[in-house]
Amino acid sequence: MHAYATALLRCGVAPGEVVAEIERRVSRLTPKVKFMLASLLRRSGALEAAERQYRAVLVAEPQSAQARTALAETLLYLGRY
């Protein structure tokens, strides 16, 4: 999943389309998979898409300190604090 999503982003596919493609191809998007996708999106500069994925992780796992921290960092980068 990681390599495929990275390749799509490098080819200029819009972040929302990358997320949709991964959702189509991965039968079960666990919170861990969503976190990995969010981290990839954030590293590629797709901060809004990353924010949505981190928030989805927190819906499933509200106690996740890792997801909370990553979401906070993303919001800081977006200037929304």
C-alpha positions in Angstrom: 0.0 0.0 0.0 2.7 2.5 1.0 4.7 2.1 -2.2 1.6 2.2 -4.4 0.3 5.4 -2.7 3.7 7.0 -2.9 3.9 6.3 -6.6 0.5 7.7 -7.2 1.3 10.9 -5.3 4.6 11.3 -7.2 2.8 10.9 -10.5 0.6 13.8 -9.6 -2.6 12.0 -8.6 -4.6 14.2 -6.3 -4.5 13.2 -2.6 -8.3 12.6 -2.5 -8.0 10.3 -5.5 -5.1 8.4 -3.8 -7.2 7.8 -0.7 -10.1 6.6 -2.8 -7.9 4.3 -4.7 -6.4 2.8 -1.6 -9.9 2.4 -0.1 -10.9 0.5 -3.2 -7.9 -1.8 -3.2 -7.5 -2.5 0.6 -10.3 -4.7 1.8 -10.1 -3.6 5.4 -8.7 -0.2 6.3 -7.7 -0.7 9.9 -6.8 2.3 12.0 -3.1 1.4 11.6 -3.5 1.4 7.8 -5.3 4.8 8.0 -2.5 6.1 10.2 0.2 5.0 7.7 -1.7 6.6 4.9 -2.1 9.8 6.8 1.6 9.9 7.6 2.4 9.4 3.9 0.0 12.1 2.9 1.5 14.5 5.5 5.0 13.8 4.3 4.0 14.5 0.7 2.4 17.9 1.7 -1.2 16.8 1.4 -2.0 18.2 4.9 -5.8 18.4 4.6 -6.1 14.8 3.4 -3.7 13.8 6.2 -5.9 15.6 8.7 -9.0 13.7 7.6 -7.2 10.3 7.9 -5.8 11.2 11.4 -9.3 12.2 12.5 -10.7 8.8 11.2 -8.1 7.0 13.2 -9.1 8.9 16.3 -12.8 8.0 15.7 -11.8 4.3 15.9 -9.1 4.7 18.5 -9.7 7.9 20.6 -7.0 6.9 23.0 -4.2 6.9 20.4 -1.6 9.3 21.6 0.4 8.8 18.3 -2.6 9.9 16.2 -3.4 12.8 18.4 0.2 14.1 18.2 0.3 13.7 14.5 -3.0 15.5 14.1 -1.8 18.3 16.3 1.4 18.6 14.3 -0.6 18.6 11.0 -3.0 21.4 12.4 0.1 23.4 13.4 1.5 23.1 9.8 -1.9 24.2 8.5 -1.9 27.2 10.9 -5.1 25.9 12.6 -4.3 25.9 16.3 
